[in-house]
Amino acid sequence: MTFFTTLDDKPIEVPAKPGKETINSNKIKLAIKEAIARSPFDREEICRQLSELADRDVSVAMLNAYTSQARTTHQLPSDLLAPITLILGPSVLQCIAESAGCRVAERDEIKLARIGHSFLMLQQLQRQVDEEISGLPLMRVGA
């Protein structure tokens, strides 16, 4: 498998430019709710883990408020974003990132980006070496 076939297998989608319609707290509430539904943990266990990771009490009632479309004054606090990502995966963080016109990069995508960056740097360095060599009197082609 080469770098380029890996890119073909998993195209990286670029999010649309954010607008007023993408900044919607109900999308985040829905993302949390969907992540909970996909989770192998029940709400009590999620709250136990959240409480442990955040070093503060997070009750089931609080979690329910964070997912309720009707409870507009209850939003997921930012200090719970990292713990909820560790417990439920990156979908909530991805929802927030997309609302800002960004994307969460996963480990393999970061590795591919680094490889691509290194590849471009290598090409640039090769061009510089070729230019330096061609400037030497004895190294000119046809000299």
N, C-alpha and C positions, 0 to 999 in steps of 0.2 A: 504494500500500500504506500502510495506517495502522498506528499503534501496536497497535491492538486486533486487526487481522487478522493481524499478525505473531505475536501471542500465540496466536491460534487455530491458526496453522500449526505452531507448535513449542511444545506445552505443556511447562512446566517441572515435572518430577516432584520431589516432596519426599520425601527418604528417610525410611524408617521410623525410629522411635525405636530407638537401638541397645540391644542386650541381649547377654547372654553369648554367644549363638549367632552374633552378627555379628562378634565380635572373634575372628578366626581367622587365624593366620599362614599357614595353607595357602591361604586365599583370595588373599592377596597373592602367594604363590609361583605360584599358578595364573594370576593376572592378568599377572605378568611373563612367564610361559611363553606365554600367549596373545598378548601384545603382541609378543613375539619372533617368533612364528609369522606374524603379520600384517605384520611389518616387511619392507621390501625388502632389509635388511642381513642378512648371516650373522652368527653369533655372534662370529667373529673381528673383524669390522668394528664390531660393537656394542661390544665390549671396547676396541677401539682408540679409538673416540669417547668412551666412558666414561672411559678413562684420561686422555685429553686434557682433557676438561671438568672432571674431578675433580682433576686434577693429581696423580694417583697411579696405580700399576699396578693394573689390574683384568684378571685372566686369564679365559680361557674356563672353567677349572676353578672359579673363584670364581663366575662367572655360573651355571654348572651347579648349584653348591651352593645358590645363591639361589632356584633353581627346583625343586629336588628336594624332594619331599614326605617322603622318608626322612631327609633331613639337617635335623633339627629344630633343631639348634644354629646353623645358618647362615641368618641373616636378612639382607635387604637393608639395608645401613647407611644411616642417614638422610642422610649426605653424598652418597649416590648418587641420592637421590630426584629432585632437580632435574635432574641430567644424564640420567637414564633417561627422565624426562618429555620433555625436549627431543629425545631420540633416538627414543623409541618412542611418544610421544603421551601424552595425559592418563589413559589407562585405569588404570594402576597407582595413580596419585595419586587417581583417582576411587574405586578400591576401598578405599584407606585412609580416604578421607574418609567413605565410606558406612559403614564400620565404626564411625566415630565419630558417626554420625547427621548428617553434613554432606554437602555436595555441592560439586563443583568447578564454578565458573561459567566459561563460556567468554566470549570477548570480546563477542560479540553479546548474550549474556544480561546481561552487565554493562552494556552500553549501554542495553538495554531497561529494566533496573532503574533506571538513572540517569534515563532519560526518565520512567518511572513516578513516581519520587521527585520530580522537577521538576514533573510534572503535579499531584501532590498538594499540593506547596508552593504552586503557582500558584492552585489552588482555595482553599487556606487564606488566602492573601493577598487574593484577590478577596472572600472573606467579610469579612475585616477592613476592606477598603476600603468595601464596602457598608454595614457597621455604622457606620463613621466618617461616611460621607455621610448616612446616615439620621438621625444625631444632630445634623446641622446644621439650624438653624431654617428656612432658606429652601429646603432640599433635601428636606423631607419630602413624601412622596406625599400629594396631596389637601390640601396646606396653602394 
